[in-house]
Amino acid sequence: MLDILGSHARIIQSRGLTTNGLLLEFAPNGNLNDYLTAHPDVSLEQRITWCVQLTEGVDYFHSKRILYCDLRSDNLLLDTNLNLKVSDFQGQHFSINGEIILDALSLESTKEYLPREPADHSSVKTDLFALGSTIYFIITGHEVFPGLDKSQDEEEIERRFRAGEFPMDEHVCISITVKCWRQFYLSARQVLTDLVAIQEAVAGGESLNSIIKRVVPALNVDLSPPATSWLSSLCDGQTTKVPPPYRRAVGFG
C-alpha cells in the first residue's frame, strides 16, 4: 500500500525492507490516541489542525483508489513537529475499473463502524463515517459513547448508530461529525472544506455558538442522505461518466 501511495506529507513513509521487516519513518511523538490521553490540555487550534491534516490524508489515499477500512486515532502518528501521519494501511486498493487489486481484510472498530450489510462491505462512506468518529475523538478527547467500553456494549453501540442516535454534545466540529455519520458528505474533500472554514473561524476569534450556527449549518434539515456520487478524483484517467457496476456497489461511485 505504501508503495502505491508514494510520498505525501500526511502518509507515514516507508524506509524499505530490512531483515527485521518493514522500516517506517520515525514518529517520535507516538500515536495520537496516546498523545491526547497524556496531554489533555492540547489547544483547540492544534486539535483542528490535526483534523485538517487527517482529512488531507484521507482525501489523498482516496485519490489513489485506496480505502483505509480501519480509521481510528491509534493508527495516526505524530512526527517531531506534531504533524499527523496516517499509518498502518491494511485496507483495500481498487483498479480504475473498480476491481479489488489488494485486500488486507481490515475492518473498523465498533465505535468507528458504520453498520451495513454485508458486514464486511467497505466503501467511501464507511471511511467517512469512521472519519467522523475520529474527528470527534480529536476534538473532545474521548471516544463516542464513553460509557460503553466493554465487549458486551458493542450491540448497543451498533443499535444507536443504526437508529441515528449519534453523540450530540456541543463542540466546534459537531456539524462535521454528524454529517459524516449521517453520510451527507460525498467525499473527504467536502469534509476538508468545512474543516478549513472552521479553522479560519477559530483563528479569527469567533465564538463556539457562532461557528456552530454560521460556518457549517443546516444540521436540522430533514433530508435523506444523498447517494454517493461518482467520485472522478478516485479514478485518475477515467473519463466514463457512469461508473462500472462493481464500483457503484463499492461506493466509489
Secondary structure, 3 states (H helix, E strand, C coil): CHHHHCCCCCECCEEEEECCEEEECCCCCCEHHHHHHHCCCCCHHHHHHHHHHHHHHHHHHHHCCEECCCCCHHHEEECCCCCEEECCCCCEEECCCCCEEEECCCCCCHHHCCCCCCCCCCCHHHHHHHHHHHHHHHHHCCCCCCCCCCHHHHHHHHHHHHCCCCCCCCCCCHHHHHHHHCCCCCCHHHHHHHHHHHHHHHHCCCCHHHHHHHHCCCCCCCCCCCCCCCCHHHCCCCCCCCCCHHHHHHCCC
